[in-house]
Structure formats: C-alpha cells, structure tokens
Amino acid sequence: MAVAPAPAGAGDADQLFGMAPLPDADLAATTGREQNNWLNASSSNNAIVNDNHVGDNSVTGTVSLADSAFQNVSGVSMINFNTGNNSSINAAMSVNLQINYASPTP
C-alpha cells in the first residue's frame, strides 16, 4: 500500500496540499473496519438490599457539582452518586482497545 510522505514542516502548506492523492484502491484497503478481530465483553450484576432499617430522622444528602467538576478528567471514568439509604449500586465497565502495529518500511 502506498502512503503519502509526511510533510517536511508542520507549516508547509504548499508541500502538504501539493501531494498527489492516494489511489482509490489504497484508500479502500485502509477503511475503518478492515481486517478487525472483535472481542466481546459482557457482565451481569445482581444485588439485593433487604431487611435494613433506618431511623425516623434519617437525612440523605443532595448531589451538587461545580461547573468544572470534571475539568481535568481524562481517560475512561465511571462516576456513581448515591444519596439514599439502603441502596445498592452495581457498576461494570468494559473497555475495548485495538492496537495494530505496522512495522516501518525501509
């Protein structure tokens, strides 16, 4: 498969936009779902909350978030909020990554 060379300078628009386009056959061979091996992950969660008692003056809180609460969050995050008594939270996360290594051509 032919690959257009990288431009010499990041700001060199003449070289970047002056390159010949890739042929249709080369583009077809690099489509997003070409030769993928898929992995399927699943989970099943069950929980029971029973026979729990809370007194008459049970106060539960509220959830409040500032505008920038998640400003520096990166990657994959799972966030649960619980303000009640006798509650159960089930959570599962599946992250699928596909990394294809192509050895450099000489």
N, CA, C and O atoms as CSV, one atom per row, in Angstrom:
chain,resi,resn,atom,element,x,y,z
A,1,MET,N,N,0.843,-1.165,0.000
A,1,MET,CA,C,0.000,0.000,0.000
A,1,MET,C,C,0.890,1.230,0.000
A,1,MET,O,O,1.842,1.302,0.777
A,2,ALA,N,N,0.601,2.179,-0.842
A,2,ALA,CA,C,1.386,3.403,-0.933
A,2,ALA,C,C,0.880,4.403,0.088
A,2,ALA,O,O,-0.326,4.587,0.248
A,3,VAL,N,N,1.798,5.040,0.768
A,3,VAL,CA,C,1.446,6.046,1.756
A,3,VAL,C,C,2.134,7.339,1.371
A,3,VAL,O,O,3.327,7.353,1.067
A,4,ALA,N,N,1.381,8.419,1.384
A,4,ALA,CA,C,1.966,9.716,1.044
A,4,ALA,C,C,2.966,10.105,2.116
A,4,ALA,O,O,2.706,9.889,3.299
A,5,PRO,N,N,4.098,10.671,1.738
A,5,PRO,CA,C,5.105,11.059,2.729
A,5,PRO,C,C,4.610,12.202,3.592
A,5,PRO,O,O,3.807,13.031,3.162
A,6,ALA,N,N,5.105,12.229,4.818
A,6,ALA,CA,C,4.744,13.302,5.735
A,6,ALA,C,C,5.392,14.597,5.267
A,6,ALA,O,O,6.497,14.575,4.724
A,7,PRO,N,N,4.729,15.709,5.468
A,7,PRO,CA,C,5.317,16.978,5.063
A,7,PRO,C,C,6.554,17.302,5.879
A,7,PRO,O,O,6.654,16.912,7.042
A,8,ALA,N,N,7.497,18.014,5.277
A,8,ALA,CA,C,8.750,18.348,5.942
A,8,ALA,C,C,8.527,19.262,7.129
A,8,ALA,O,O,9.124,19.054,8.185
A,9,GLY,N,N,7.692,20.257,6.984
A,9,GLY,CA,C,7.425,21.196,8.072
A,9,GLY,C,C,5.948,21.254,8.357
A,9,GLY,O,O,5.121,21.131,7.454
A,10,ALA,N,N,5.619,21.444,9.628
A,10,ALA,CA,C,4.208,21.464,10.003
A,10,ALA,C,C,3.470,22.619,9.334
A,10,ALA,O,O,2.270,22.518,9.082
A,11,GLY,N,N,4.168,23.710,9.046
A,11,GLY,CA,C,3.515,24.857,8.454
A,11,GLY,C,C,3.697,24.954,6.948
A,11,GLY,O,O,3.355,25.978,6.357
A,12,ASP,N,N,4.217,23.935,6.325
A,12,ASP,CA,C,4.496,23.959,4.896
A,12,ASP,C,C,3.254,23.522,4.121
A,12,ASP,O,O,3.161,22.369,3.700
A,13,ALA,N,N,2.304,24.435,3.931
A,13,ALA,CA,C,1.037,24.097,3.287
A,13,ALA,C,C,1.220,23.719,1.829
A,13,ALA,O,O,0.498,22.859,1.324
A,14,ASP,N,N,2.179,24.347,1.136
A,14,ASP,CA,C,2.385,24.017,-0.277
A,14,ASP,C,C,2.767,22.555,-0.446
A,14,ASP,O,O,2.283,21.880,-1.354
A,15,GLN,N,N,3.631,22.074,0.428
A,15,GLN,CA,C,4.041,20.668,0.313
A,15,GLN,C,C,2.900,19.739,0.729
A,15,GLN,O,O,2.654,18.720,0.084
A,16,LEU,N,N,2.215,20.095,1.799
A,16,LEU,CA,C,1.116,19.259,2.288
A,16,LEU,C,C,-0.001,19.151,1.260
A,16,LEU,O,O,-0.440,18.045,0.946
A,17,PHE,N,N,-0.463,20.266,0.736
A,17,PHE,CA,C,-1.590,20.251,-0.186
A,17,PHE,C,C,-1.167,20.018,-1.628
A,17,PHE,O,O,-2.017,19.863,-2.505
A,18,GLY,N,N,0.121,19.991,-1.880
A,18,GLY,CA,C,0.605,19.724,-3.216
A,18,GLY,C,C,0.857,18.254,-3.494
A,18,GLY,O,O,1.218,17.891,-4.613
A,19,MET,N,N,0.670,17.391,-2.479
A,19,MET,CA,C,0.909,15.957,-2.667
A,19,MET,C,C,-0.199,15.335,-3.508
A,19,MET,O,O,-1.342,15.791,-3.496
A,20,ALA,N,N,0.162,14.297,-4.229
A,20,ALA,CA,C,-0.830,13.568,-5.023
A,20,ALA,C,C,-1.732,12.767,-4.092
A,20,ALA,O,O,-1.251,12.209,-3.106
A,21,PRO,N,N,-3.019,12.698,-4.380
A,21,PRO,CA,C,-3.911,11.900,-3.528
A,21,PRO,C,C,-3.603,10.413,-3.650
A,21,PRO,O,O,-3.054,9.959,-4.654
A,22,LEU,N,N,-3.966,9.663,-2.614
A,22,LEU,CA,C,-3.795,8.215,-2.650
A,22,LEU,C,C,-4.783,7.614,-3.638
A,22,LEU,O,O,-5.907,8.101,-3.763
A,23,PRO,N,N,-4.384,6.579,-4.331
A,23,PRO,CA,C,-5.313,5.912,-5.251
A,23,PRO,C,C,-6.491,5.288,-4.491
A,23,PRO,O,O,-6.361,4.941,-3.318
A,24,ASP,N,N,-7.636,5.149,-5.163
A,24,ASP,CA,C,-8.833,4.583,-4.545
A,24,ASP,C,C,-8.584,3.191,-3.977
A,24,ASP,O,O,-9.122,2.860,-2.920
A,25,ALA,N,N,-7.800,2.385,-4.636
A,25,ALA,CA,C,-7.527,1.016,-4.154
A,25,ALA,C,C,-6.788,1.048,-2.816
A,25,ALA,O,O,-7.065,0.230,-1.939
A,26,ASP,N,N,-5.856,1.980,-2.652
A,26,ASP,CA,C,-5.131,2.101,-1.381
A,26,ASP,C,C,-6.047,2.598,-0.271
A,26,ASP,O,O,-5.963,2.135,0.866
A,27,LEU,N,N,-6.921,3.544,-0.605
A,27,LEU,CA,C,-7.865,4.031,0.400
A,27,LEU,C,C,-8.844,2.936,0.815
A,27,LEU,O,O,-9.186,2.829,1.992
A,28,ALA,N,N,-9.296,2.126,-0.133
A,28,ALA,CA,C,-10.235,1.051,0.177
A,28,ALA,C,C,-9.602,0.021,1.105
A,28,ALA,O,O,-10.305,-0.596,1.906
A,29,ALA,N,N,-8.305,-0.174,1.014
A,29,ALA,CA,C,-7.622,-1.165,1.854
A,29,ALA,C,C,-7.402,-0.661,3.271
A,29,ALA,O,O,-7.010,-1.442,4.138
A,30,THR,N,N,-7.639,0.608,3.532
A,30,THR,CA,C,-7.400,1.160,4.862
A,30,THR,C,C,-8.671,1.651,5.526
A,30,THR,O,O,-8.602,2.504,6.411
A,31,THR,N,N,-9.827,1.143,5.132
A,31,THR,CA,C,-11.077,1.589,5.735
A,31,THR,C,C,-11.119,1.209,7.206
A,31,THR,O,O,-10.364,0.344,7.650
A,32,GLY,N,N,-11.990,1.846,7.955
A,32,GLY,CA,C,-12.038,1.712,9.409
A,32,GLY,C,C,-12.281,0.316,9.929
A,32,GLY,O,O,-11.833,0.009,11.033
A,33,ARG,N,N,-12.947,-0.526,9.221
A,33,ARG,CA,C,-13.266,-1.853,9.753
A,33,ARG,C,C,-12.589,-2.965,8.962
A,33,ARG,O,O,-13.072,-4.098,8.949
A,34,GLU,N,N,-11.515,-2.666,8.326
A,34,GLU,CA,C,-10.796,-3.652,7.529
A,34,GLU,C,C,-10.016,-4.601,8.427
A,34,GLU,O,O,-9.226,-4.152,9.256
A,35,GLN,N,N,-10.221,-5.882,8.279
A,35,GLN,CA,C,-9.462,-6.939,8.966
A,35,GLN,C,C,-9.420,-6.737,10.477
A,35,GLN,O,O,-8.345,-6.747,11.077
A,36,ASN,N,N,-10.566,-6.558,11.079
A,36,ASN,CA,C,-10.635,-6.394,12.528
A,36,ASN,C,C,-10.959,-7.718,13.203
A,36,ASN,O,O,-11.737,-8.517,12.683
A,37,ASN,N,N,-10.367,-7.939,14.345
A,37,ASN,CA,C,-10.729,-9.053,15.220
A,37,ASN,C,C,-11.453,-8.445,16.412
A,37,ASN,O,O,-10.863,-7.688,17.183
A,38,TRP,N,N,-12.729,-8.775,16.561
A,38,TRP,CA,C,-13.535,-8.161,17.609
A,38,TRP,C,C,-13.548,-9.018,18.860
A,38,TRP,O,O,-13.572,-10.247,18.787
A,39,LEU,N,N,-13.532,-8.357,20.007
A,39,LEU,CA,C,-13.635,-9.002,21.302
A,39,LEU,C,C,-14.914,-8.495,21.952
A,39,LEU,O,O,-15.145,-7.287,22.017
A,40,ASN,N,N,-15.731,-9.399,22.425
A,40,ASN,CA,C,-16.988,-9.016,23.045
A,40,ASN,C,C,-16.887,-9.254,24.543
A,40,ASN,O,O,-16.577,-10.365,24.974
A,41,ALA,N,N,-17.143,-8.235,25.331
A,41,ALA,CA,C,-17.108,-8.343,26.781
A,41,ALA,C,C,-18.497,-8.052,27.327
A,41,ALA,O,O,-19.167,-7.127,26.867
A,42,SER,N,N,-18.929,-8.829,28.296
A,42,SER,CA,C,-20.226,-8.573,28.919
A,42,SER,C,C,-20.139,-8.894,30.404
A,42,SER,O,O,-19.245,-9.612,30.849
A,43,SER,N,N,-21.065,-8.359,31.143
A,43,SER,CA,C,-21.103,-8.622,32.580
A,43,SER,C,C,-22.554,-8.692,33.033
A,43,SER,O,O,-23.457,-8.170,32.379
A,44,SER,N,N,-22.747,-9.341,34.154
A,44,SER,CA,C,-24.076,-9.457,34.738
A,44,SER,C,C,-23.954,-9.169,36.231
A,44,SER,O,O,-23.215,-9.854,36.938
A,45,ASN,N,N,-24.665,-8.172,36.705
A,45,ASN,CA,C,-24.605,-7.778,38.113
A,45,ASN,C,C,-25.961,-7.988,38.774
A,45,ASN,O,O,-27.002,-7.701,38.183
A,46,ASN,N,N,-25.940,-8.480,39.979
A,46,ASN,CA,C,-27.159,-8.647,40.766
A,46,ASN,C,C,-26.902,-8.165,42.179
A,46,ASN,O,O,-25.818,-8.372,42.724
A,47,ALA,N,N,-27.883,-7.530,42.767
A,47,ALA,CA,C,-27.756,-7.068,44.151
A,47,ALA,C,C,-29.124,-7.100,44.815
A,47,ALA,O,O,-30.155,-6.893,44.175
A,48,ILE,N,N,-29.105,-7.364,46.115
A,48,ILE,CA,C,-30.337,-7.370,46.899
A,48,ILE,C,C,-30.094,-6.548,48.158
A,48,ILE,O,O,-29.102,-6.744,48.861
A,49,VAL,N,N,-30.997,-5.641,48.428
A,49,VAL,CA,C,-30.964,-4.886,49.674
A,49,VAL,C,C,-32.289,-5.158,50.368
A,49,VAL,O,O,-33.347,-4.778,49.865
A,50,ASN,N,N,-32.235,-5.817,51.522
A,50,ASN,CA,C,-33.474,-6.082,52.257
A,50,ASN,C,C,-33.204,-6.171,53.750
A,50,ASN,O,O,-32.060,-6.316,54.181
A,51,ASP,N,N,-34.245,-6.084,54.511
A,51,ASP,CA,C,-34.198,-6.149,55.976
A,51,ASP,C,C,-33.274,-5.099,56.585
A,51,ASP,O,O,-32.677,-5.338,57.634
A,52,ASN,N,N,-33.150,-3.959,55.951
A,52,ASN,CA,C,-32.389,-2.848,56.501
A,52,ASN,C,C,-33.372,-1.828,57.057
A,52,ASN,O,O,-34.454,-1.636,56.503
A,53,HIS,N,N,-33.004,-1.185,58.134
A,53,HIS,CA,C,-33.893,-0.226,58.775
A,53,HIS,C,C,-33.136,1.064,59.045
A,53,HIS,O,O,-31.962,1.056,59.415
A,54,VAL,N,N,-33.833,2.161,58.852
A,54,VAL,CA,C,-33.265,3.477,59.101
A,54,VAL,C,C,-34.203,4.191,60.054
A,54,VAL,O,O,-35.423,4.070,59.943
A,55,GLY,N,N,-33.636,4.932,60.988
A,55,GLY,CA,C,-34.450,5.639,61.982
A,55,GLY,C,C,-35.330,6.714,61.365
A,55,GLY,O,O,-35.224,7.033,60.181
A,56,ASP,N,N,-36.200,7.263,62.201
A,56,ASP,CA,C,-37.175,8.257,61.738
A,56,ASP,C,C,-36.529,9.542,61.236
A,56,ASP,O,O,-37.092,10.212,60.371
A,57,ASN,N,N,-35.374,9.895,61.754
A,57,ASN,CA,C,-34.749,11.168,61.387
A,57,ASN,C,C,-33.583,10.966,60.432
A,57,ASN,O,O,-32.541,11.607,60.569
A,58,SER,N,N,-33.755,10.098,59.494
A,58,SER,CA,C,-32.699,9.835,58.528
A,58,SER,C,C,-32.698,10.915,57.461
A,58,SER,O,O,-33.691,11.114,56.761
A,59,VAL,N,N,-31.590,11.600,57.345
A,59,VAL,CA,C,-31.471,12.667,56.358
A,59,VAL,C,C,-30.492,12.210,55.284
A,59,VAL,O,O,-29.382,11.771,55.586
A,60,THR,N,N,-30.901,12.315,54.069
A,60,THR,CA,C,-29.998,11.991,52.963
A,60,THR,C,C,-29.573,13.280,52.295
A,60,THR,O,O,-30.281,14.286,52.348
A,61,GLY,N,N,-28.433,13.241,51.677
A,61,GLY,CA,C,-27.872,14.449,51.089
A,61,GLY,C,C,-28.318,14.680,49.670
A,61,GLY,O,O,-29.119,13.928,49.116
A,62,THR,N,N,-27.795,15.716,49.104
A,62,THR,CA,C,-28.033,16.032,47.708
A,62,THR,C,C,-26.702,15.971,46.977
A,62,THR,O,O,-25.638,16.044,47.592
A,63,VAL,N,N,-26.770,15.842,45.702
A,63,VAL,CA,C,-25.564,15.836,44.878
A,63,VAL,C,C,-25.513,17.159,44.133
A,63,VAL,O,O,-26.460,17.536,43.442
A,64,SER,N,N,-24.417,17.843,44.281
A,64,SER,CA,C,-24.240,19.076,43.522
A,64,SER,C,C,-22.811,19.106,42.992
A,64,SER,O,O,-21.865,18.734,43.686
A,65,LEU,N,N,-22.680,19.547,41.775
A,65,LEU,CA,C,-21.373,19.590,41.122
A,65,LEU,C,C,-21.109,20.990,40.618
A,65,LEU,O,O,-22.010,21.674,40.132
A,66,ALA,N,N,-19.870,21.404,40.738
A,66,ALA,CA,C,-19.482,22.698,40.182
A,66,ALA,C,C,-19.319,22.572,38.675
A,66,ALA,O,O,-19.197,21.468,38.143
A,67,ASP,N,N,-19.318,23.709,37.994
A,67,ASP,CA,C,-19.179,23.707,36.536
A,67,ASP,C,C,-17.910,23.008,36.076
A,67,ASP,O,O,-17.893,22.411,34.999
A,68,SER,N,N,-16.863,23.069,36.860
A,68,SER,CA,C,-15.582,22.499,36.446
A,68,SER,C,C,-15.261,21.197,37.179
A,68,SER,O,O,-14.092,20.831,37.298
A,69,ALA,N,N,-16.268,20.502,37.665
A,69,ALA,CA,C,-16.043,19.294,38.459
A,69,ALA,C,C,-15.256,18.232,37.700
A,69,ALA,O,O,-14.458,17.510,38.298
A,70,PHE,N,N,-15.468,18.131,36.413
A,70,PHE,CA,C,-14.786,17.111,35.619
A,70,PHE,C,C,-13.799,17.734,34.633
A,70,PHE,O,O,-13.469,17.129,33.612
A,71,GLN,N,N,-13.341,18.913,34.933
A,71,GLN,CA,C,-12.486,19.647,34.014
A,71,GLN,C,C,-11.205,18.902,33.663
A,71,GLN,O,O,-10.799,18.924,32.501
A,72,ASN,N,N,-10.563,18.256,34.601
A,72,ASN,CA,C,-9.288,17.587,34.339
A,72,ASN,C,C,-9.400,16.076,34.265
A,72,ASN,O,O,-8.398,15.371,34.383
A,73,VAL,N,N,-10.607,15.573,34.071
A,73,VAL,CA,C,-10.792,14.134,33.933
A,73,VAL,C,C,-10.293,13.709,32.562
A,73,VAL,O,O,-10.586,14.346,31.550
A,74,SER,N,N,-9.535,12.627,32.548
A,74,SER,CA,C,-9.085,12.093,31.263
A,74,SER,C,C,-9.189,10.579,31.314
A,74,SER,O,O,-9.297,9.993,32.391
A,75,GLY,N,N,-9.158,9.963,30.170
A,75,GLY,CA,C,-9.272,8.511,30.123
A,75,GLY,C,C,-10.714,8.076,30.255
A,75,GLY,O,O,-11.630,8.796,29.859
A,76,VAL,N,N,-10.910,6.902,30.809
A,76,VAL,CA,C,-12.242,6.334,30.974
A,76,VAL,C,C,-12.645,6.495,32.431
A,76,VAL,O,O,-11.919,6.064,33.327
A,77,SER,N,N,-13.781,7.104,32.675
A,77,SER,CA,C,-14.222,7.367,34.049
A,77,SER,C,C,-15.605,6.794,34.284
A,77,SER,O,O,-16.457,6.805,33.396
A,78,MET,N,N,-15.814,6.297,35.480
A,78,MET,CA,C,-17.143,5.833,35.889
A,78,MET,C,C,-17.479,6.545,37.191
A,78,MET,O,O,-16.712,6.494,38.152
A,79,ILE,N,N,-18.617,7.201,37.216
A,79,ILE,CA,C,-18.985,8.007,38.370
A,79,ILE,C,C,-20.370,7.582,38.831
A,79,ILE,O,O,-21.304,7.511,38.032
A,80,ASN,N,N,-20.497,7.302,40.117
A,80,ASN,CA,C,-21.787,6.941,40.710
A,80,ASN,C,C,-22.092,7.918,41.837
A,80,ASN,O,O,-21.210,8.283,42.614
A,81,PHE,N,N,-23.344,8.334,41.915
A,81,PHE,CA,C,-23.807,9.168,43.014
A,81,PHE,C,C,-24.931,8.429,43.727
A,81,PHE,O,O,-25.822,7.871,43.087
A,82,ASN,N,N,-24.884,8.428,45.044
A,82,ASN,CA,C,-25.923,7.771,45.830
A,82,ASN,C,C,-26.268,8.660,46.998
A,82,ASN,O,O,-25.396,8.996,47.799
A,83,THR,N,N,-27.518,9.046,47.110
A,83,THR,CA,C,-27.930,9.894,48.222
A,83,THR,C,C,-28.949,9.202,49.126
A,83,THR,O,O,-29.453,9.818,50.065
A,84,GLY,N,N,-29.254,7.952,48.864
A,84,GLY,CA,C,-30.303,7.287,49.630
A,84,GLY,C,C,-29.750,6.292,50.635
A,84,GLY,O,O,-28.580,5.913,50.591
A,85,ASN,N,N,-30.616,5.884,51.532
A,85,ASN,CA,C,-30.279,4.832,52.493
A,85,ASN,C,C,-30.696,3.480,51.928
A,85,ASN,O,O,-31.622,3.387,51.123
A,86,ASN,N,N,-30.014,2.459,52.353
A,86,ASN,CA,C,-30.335,1.088,51.952
A,86,ASN,C,C,-30.310,0.939,50.438
A,86,ASN,O,O,-31.219,0.352,49.851
A,87,SER,N,N,-29.297,1.458,49.825
A,87,SER,CA,C,-29.178,1.412,48.377
A,87,SER,C,C,-28.043,0.495,47.967
A,87,SER,O,O,-27.122,0.226,48.739
A,88,SER,N,N,-28.127,0.040,46.778
A,88,SER,CA,C,-27.068,-0.781,46.212
A,88,SER,C,C,-26.772,-0.261,44.811
A,88,SER,O,O,-27.686,-0.008,44.027
A,89,ILE,N,N,-25.497,-0.106,44.507
A,89,ILE,CA,C,-25.095,0.356,43.184
A,89,ILE,C,C,-24.249,-0.721,42.541
A,89,ILE,O,O,-23.225,-1.132,43.086
A,90,ASN,N,N,-24.674,-1.166,41.402
A,90,ASN,CA,C,-23.877,-2.095,40.601
A,90,ASN,C,C,-23.280,-1.332,39.439
A,90,ASN,O,O,-23.935,-0.487,38.828
A,91,ALA,N,N,-22.046,-1.635,39.145
A,91,ALA,CA,C,-21.403,-0.964,38.023
A,91,ALA,C,C,-20.448,-1.927,37.348
A,91,ALA,O,O,-19.790,-2.737,37.999
A,92,ALA,N,N,-20.386,-1.826,36.054
A,92,ALA,CA,C,-19.432,-2.622,35.279
A,92,ALA,C,C,-18.982,-1.772,34.105
A,92,ALA,O,O,-19.757,-1.000,33.541
A,93,MET,N,N,-17.740,-1.926,33.757
A,93,MET,CA,C,-17.213,-1.173,32.623
A,93,MET,C,C,-16.381,-2.097,31.759
A,93,MET,O,O,-15.542,-2.847,32.259
A,94,SER,N,N,-16.616,-2.039,30.473
A,94,SER,CA,C,-15.807,-2.781,29.516
A,94,SER,C,C,-15.116,-1.776,28.612
A,94,SER,O,O,-15.753,-0.878,28.060
A,95,VAL,N,N,-13.829,-1.932,28.470
A,95,VAL,CA,C,-13.061,-1.056,27.593
A,95,VAL,C,C,-12.417,-1.932,26.539
A,95,VAL,O,O,-11.663,-2.850,26.860
A,96,ASN,N,N,-12.711,-1.652,25.296
A,96,ASN,CA,C,-12.148,-2.416,24.186
A,96,ASN,C,C,-11.129,-1.567,23.456
A,96,ASN,O,O,-11.438,-0.461,23.012
A,97,LEU,N,N,-9.936,-2.070,23.332
A,97,LEU,CA,C,-8.875,-1.386,22.600
A,97,LEU,C,C,-8.388,-2.278,21.477
A,97,LEU,O,O,-8.296,-3.496,21.626
A,98,GLN,N,N,-8.083,-1.670,20.376
A,98,GLN,CA,C,-7.462,-2.404,19.297
A,98,GLN,C,C,-6.248,-1.623,18.848
A,98,GLN,O,O,-6.363,-0.480,18.404
A,99,ILE,N,N,-5.089,-2.237,18.963
A,99,ILE,CA,C,-3.851,-1.585,18.573
A,99,ILE,C,C,-3.223,-2.439,17.495
A,99,ILE,O,O,-2.892,-3.602,17.722
A,100,ASN,N,N,-3.065,-1.864,16.341
A,100,ASN,CA,C,-2.424,-2.557,15.227
A,100,ASN,C,C,-1.033,-1.991,15.021
A,100,ASN,O,O,-0.864,-0.780,14.884
A,101,TYR,N,N,-0.055,-2.850,14.998
A,101,TYR,CA,C,1.300,-2.406,14.780
A,101,TYR,C,C,1.667,-2.684,13.342
A,101,TYR,O,O,1.501,-3.796,12.841
A,102,ALA,N,N,2.159,-1.673,12.700
A,102,ALA,CA,C,2.647,-1.833,11.328
A,102,ALA,C,C,4.146,-1.552,11.361
A,102,ALA,O,O,4.566,-0.448,11.709
A,103,SER,N,N,4.931,-2.523,11.010
A,103,SER,CA,C,6.380,-2.324,11.030
A,103,SER,C,C,6.760,-1.284,9.997
A,103,SER,O,O,6.182,-1.230,8.911
A,104,PRO,N,N,7.739,-0.457,10.342
A,104,PRO,CA,C,8.133,0.607,9.401
A,104,PRO,C,C,8.750,0.031,8.142
A,104,PRO,O,O,9.455,-0.977,8.180
A,105,THR,N,N,8.477,0.679,7.040
A,105,THR,CA,C,9.070,0.228,5.772
A,105,THR,C,C,10.434,0.885,5.620
A,105,THR,O,O,10.619,2.046,5.985
A,106,PRO,N,N,11.375,0.144,5.086
A,106,PRO,CA,C,12.742,0.695,4.967
A,106,PRO,C,C,12.828,1.802,3.944
A,106,PRO,O,O,13.903,2.363,3.731
